[in-house]
């Protein structure tokens, strides 16, 4: 059964534990060739599995356990005959494929996935774009490790949602190798290809800023220059940074919104303004490392566990950076939301409203109200222990309510109910 917010994606009869992607890309003509090796485990007795893969990509060959496998590819679903497999049995699926990748359209969500830039490529995976460039079990709660090798022309830089292990030149091409050793939901896997200059930034883990040549004016530095300080601050509030490295990609093309992916965030050059509206988005995307990437919601209706938490991180950073206090940000947005329609249920907003700004702001206000209820020491203990307990896992709203109650020593279900389950916005508690 698919997530009702994203029907037609995912197969719950099996899980993928590791993806090995061996790709080649030619920008001229937007040509992708690839071989994907999926290490799988049957979750039930089965005879076939269904992978998500864009219908415009051509499948040349499929094998299971090193033997050729019958398959059909219709729409964005690749059905593979595996032969009898028992629950708990491990098996490998290899798919050779290629074509001209493009974004996938999903009702209610629009386009997402592989997208050509003026000169290069971005992948915007959320929520349904992963199958636009590799075969996967496209479910939030099916997290796997990744290894990527990608060959591209030598004058292009490649970034991936993982740590670079090597880059070797061969003639007119470079072969890039990356690993993501922390389990990752498929929508968080991304590859960014462009004429970027990659520069290290100061910070407690390796930080890379990949941007067009010459992107170093004061506004650019004011927007992206504090990433290391942010990471230090969030590590204190949320617990240690959960990945080996962090990359920021800034495209020369303007983008409508920044793009979240695991251990990598993507911004358009139009965000390099240096003002609060740009800086808050840098903080927001970085905070997803803890809330969304390391700890991932089990179904899309729990999206406030990503966006509300990342939004609250913006307000925390505002105070830390000497701007408006967290309480001032909360009061401002509470007044704004109170004037908007009261027709959203935070714990189940519906597919069409899952990325509504009210989900972000009401989620953050819920956390601020919790902080007012339990006090700073207990509140941040709740957040740190939440990440520590659930890193690499999948969670629900009910899990968070139970966790906050347990850590605080208070029965908080009645406190959370109006914030999470009622349409009317509750009053904001006094400090």
N, C-alpha and C positions, 0 to 999 in steps of 0.2 A: 504494500500500500504506500503510495506517494504522500509526501507532505501536502496537505490540502492547499497550502499557500503556493505550492509549486508542483502542480499535477504533471504527470508524465516524466518525472525525473526520479532516478534511483530504483534499486532493486534490493529489497530487504532479505532476500534469500541467501545473500552472501555478503562478505566484507572484503575490502582490499586493505592489506597491511602495508604494501609498498608499491610505489610506481617507479619504474625506470624508463625514462623518456630519452630517446636518441633521435634528435631532430636536425634537420637542415633547413635553412631559410634563405630565399633569394628575394630581396626587396623588389627588384624589377619583375613585375608580373605577380608579385605577392604569392610566391610558390613555397609551400611547406611540404616537406617529406618527413616521414617519421616511422619509428617503431616503438610501440609502447608495450612494456612487459609488466603485467599486473600479477603480484603475488596475492592469492585469494584464499579465503577460508569459507567453506560452506557453513551457513547458519542453520540450515535445514536440509533434509534430503532433497536432492535436486537432480535434474537432467539437463538443465540449461541455465544460463544467466543472461541478463539484459544489461548492456552497457549503454551509457549516454554518449553519443558521438554525432556531431552535426551531419545532416543528410547531404550537404554539398561536398563533403570530403569523401573521397573514393577509398574503399577498403580493398586492398590487393590480396591479403592473405591473413588467415586467422589460424592459430594453433592452440591446442590445450594439452598441457603436459607433453610438449614437444611433438605432438601428432596433429596433422591437419584436422581442422574442425569445420563442420558445416555451419553456415551463418547466413543470416538475412539482415539487410540494412534498409530500414524503411523509416521515413521521417528522420527524427534525431535519435533513433533507437537501434542498437546493434544487438541482435539476438544470436547467441553463440551456444551451440550444442556441446555440452561438456561430457556427456555420458554420465552414468550413475555416480553421484558423489554423495557421501553420507555426511550428516551434520558433524562439524568439527574437522572434516577432511581438508587438507591444504592442496591447492593446485595452482598452476600458472597459466595465464592466458596471454598470448602474444598477438598483437595486432599491427600489421603493416598497412600504412595508409598515406594519403597525400591529397593535395589540391590547393585551392585558393581559399583560405579561411576567411570568414566574415562573421559579424555579430549575429547572434540568435535572437529572434523575436519571441517573447512569451506574453500571452494575454495578461493585461494588467500590470506588466512590468516593463514593456518596451524592449529595446535592444541592449544586449550585453555580450561581452566576449572580445574576440580578436578584432582589432580595429586599426586600419591603416591611418597613419598620420601623413603630413606633407612629405616627410622623409623619415620613415620608420614605422614602428608598431607599438601599440599599447594593448594590454589585455585587461579589460574591466570585468572581473568575474562575477561580481555580486549582482543578483543572486543566482543566475542560471547560465553564466557565460563559459564555465569550464569546458563543456563539450564542444565548444567552437574550435578547440585546438588540440584536444587529446581525449581518447576514450577513457571514461571514468564511471564510477558508481557515484552519481552526483547527489549525495545526501549529506546534510549537515552533520549527522551523527556517525558518519563513516570516515574517520580520520586515519591518515596513513602517512608514512615517511616517503620522501621523494629523492630521486637522483636524476639530474638533468644534464645531458650533453647536447650542445647546440652549436652547429657550424653556421657562420654568417660571414659576409664580406669583411675583410680586415679593417676597413675604415668605420665599422659600426661597433658600438659598445652594447653589450648584452647584460641585463640585470635579471635576476630571478628571485623569487621569494624563498631564499635560502642563502647559504654561505658559499662564496666562490672558492673552489679548491684549486683550479688551474685555468690557464688560458694559453694555448699554444698556437703559434702561427704556422700555416702550411700554405705556401704560395700566396694567393690572393685572399685566403680565408683565415679566420681564426676559429678554433674549437674551444668553446667554453664549457667548463664542468662545475656544477653546483650540487650541493646536498642540503636537504632540509631534514635534520635528524629528529625534530620534534613533530609529532603527529599533526597533520594539517587537513582541514576540510577542503574539498576540491575547489570550492569557489574562491578560496584564499590563495590558490596557486596562480602565479602570474609570470609573464615574461615581458620585458620591455626592451626594445631594440631601437637604437637611434645613434646619432652622431654626438655622443656625450663625452665630456671629460669627467672622469671619476676622480674625486679628491677626498682624502680622509678628513674627518672632523674630530675635534677633541671630545673624548667621552670615556665612560667606564668600560665599554665594549667597542669593538671595531665599528665605526660609523663611516658610511660612505655617502657622499653627495654627488650624484651623477646629473650634470646639467650641461646645456649648450656652452660652447666655448665663449668666454667673455661675459658670462652671467655672474657678475661680481660687483654690482653697484650697491650703494648703501642700503637701498630698500630690499635688495635680495638678501644681504647679510642680516638685516633686521628681521626678516621673515624666517630664515632657516638657520641662522647662526647660533641659536640657543638650544638646539636639539640635545646636545650633551647635558646641559643643565637641566632641561626638562626630564631627561632619562634618569638622572640622579634623583631628582625630586620625586618622580613617580615611583622609583624603586624604593624610596623611603616610605611612601604612603601605601603602596600596593604590594610590595615584596620585590625580590630580585627580578631584574629583567629576564624574561623566560627563554631568550634565544641567544645564539652565538653572536649575532651581528645585526645591524639595522642599516637599511639603505633608503635614501630619499632620492627619487627620480623627479627631475623637473623638465617637462617637455617644452620644446620651443613653441609648439602649438598651444593655443588656449584650450582649457578644459572647463566644462560646466561645473564639475565638482571634483574634489580630490578622490583618489581611489585607494581603498583599503586592500591590503593583502598581507600575508604573514611575513613579518620582519622586513617589510618593504612598503613604502607609501609613495604615491605618484601625484604630482601636482602639475598643473599647467603654469607656464610662465606668467600668466595673468594674475596668479596669486602672490607674486613677489612684490607686494605693495608696502610691506612693513607695518601696516596698521593692525589693530586688534582683530578685525575680521579675518585677516590672513593668519596671524599668529595663533589664534584660537584653533584654527583648522589643523595646524601643525601639531598642536597639543592633542587634539581630538584623535587624529590618525595614529599618533604614537601610543596613546592610551589604549587603542584597540589591541596592542601587543598583549596586554593582560586580559582585556575584556572583549572577547570576540575571536582572538587568535589562540592564545593559550587555553582559555576557558570559553567554550563555544556552546551556544544554545542548541538544544537537541531538536528543536523544530522552530520554524520561522515565526510562529506566534509569540515566542519568547524574546523577540528581537530587542526589547528594551534592556535586556541584560547586556547587550552590546552597546547600543546607542545612548541609552540613558547614562550608563557608567562613563562612557567616553565624553559625553557632554558635561557631566559633573567634573571630570578631570580638567576641562577647559576653565571652569570657574575656580577650581583649586589653583591652577596655574596663574590665573589673573591676580589673585591675592599674593601669591609667591613672587610674581614679577613686579609688585608694587603698583598695580592698577586697581580696579574696583575689587572690593572684598567678595569672597564667596557668598556671604549673606546678601550683599547688595545685588549681585547677579541673580540670586534666587528670588529676591523680592521683585526685581524688575520683570523677570520672566513669568512669575506667578501672576502679576497684574496683567501682563499681556495675554496669557492663556485664559484668564478669567473672562476676558472680553471676546474670546473666540467661541465658536459653537462647542457645546458640551455633548459631543456625540462619539467620543472615542473611549474604548475600554483598553487600558494599557496592556493588560495581560493577554489580550486577544484582539488586536486592532483590525484584523482582516487583511487580506492580501493587498488590496488597493491602497490601504493606509499604513502599511508596515513601515514605510519610510517617510511618513508625514512628520513634519518638524515637531508636532505636538508630542509624538512618541519620544523624541529626543529630550525635549524640555520637561515633559511631565515625568519621564523616567529620572532625570536629574533631580527634579523637585522631590520625588519620592525618596531618593537617597538623602537629600538635605533634611527632609522631615525625620527620617530615621536617625540622622546624626543629632538633631535637636532632642530626640526622644532618649537616646542612650548615652550621649556625651561623646566627646572627641576620642578619648582613649579606647573605648569599647567599639566605636564606629570603625576606626581604622584597623582595629584588631579583627573586626568582622571581614573587612575587605582583604586584608593580608591572608587570613586563614582560609577565606573563600578561594583565592587564587592557589594557595598552597595545596588545598585539598582536591582541587578539580583541574589543575593543569594537565593538559593532554586529554581531557575528558569533555563530555557533553552534559549540559545542565538544563534545568527547567526553572520557571518562576517558583514553583512549589519547593524546589530544592533550596532556593535562596531564602525564602521565608523561614523554612525549617532551620537553615544554618544560622541566620541572624538570631532566631529565638534561642538556639542552643548556646551560641557564643555569649550573647547578652545575659542569659539566664532569665529572660523575660518571655512570656507568651505573647508573641507579636502578631499573630494571625489577625486579630481584630484591628490592630493598628494598620496593617497593610491593606486590608480589604477595601476601604474606600479609595485608596490610591490606585489599586490594581484592578479592581473589579467593577467599580461604579463609574458612570459617565461623568457625573458632576465633579468638578475639581474641588478637593477638600481645602479648607483654610490652611495656610502655612503656619506651623507652630512658631511661637515667639522664641527668640534666642534664649 
